[in-house]
Amino acid sequence: MPAYEICYRDDHGALTYKFSADCDDDQRAKILAHAMKLPSAKKLEVWSGEAMIYSRPSAVEPMRAAS
């Protein structure tokens, strides 16, 4: 079972909380990250070793349609 590190950040990008979890796969790690998120956390990240496999909001902001 792979180990994941789940991190939560504030408005300024500072780490506010993190924990490690053993999950069956990436999808379960993402679900756990959302389930454990406190309302005060503005961003969450899921890491597998040195690779970030998921973040919300995503690192790249979506493009907005022109008005």
N, C-alpha and C positions, 0 to 999 in steps of 0.2 A: 504494500500500500504506500503510495507516494506521500511525502510530507510536504505541506504547504505552509507558507507564512502569510498571514492576512494582516494588512496594515490599514489604519485609518488616519486621515490627516484633516487638519482644520483649514480655515479660509486662507491661511498664509502658507500652507503646504507643510507645516510642522507636524511631525508624528505625534499623535495623541494616544494611540493604543495599538498594540500588535499582539498576536498570539500565533502559535503553531498548531497545526491540526493534521492528522492523518486522514486522508480522504481517498476513496476508490479511484477517482479521476478528476480532471479539471472541472467538469461541470458541477460535480458535488461540492468542490471547493468554492466555486462561484456562488452557489446557492447558500452555503454556510456563511460566506462573507456578508451577503445581503441580510440573512436572518439575524446575524449578530450585530448589525450596524445600529449604532445609537443615532438619534435625530441630530445630535450636535456634530457628527462627522460629516464633512463636506465632500470627502473623496475616499474611496476605498481602492486598495490594490491587493491582488493575489499573486504571490511569487512562488515559483517552483525552482528552488536553487537560486541561481543568478538570473533567471529569466522571469520577467513580469509577464504573466499569462493573461491578465485581465485588470482593467481599471475602470472606474465610474466616478465622475464623468470621464469619458475617454480623454486621452492626452491631446488629441486633435479635435478641436471644436468643429461641429458640422457647419458647412457653408449655408448661409441664409439666402433665400431668393431675393432678388432685387425688387423693390417696391414700385 
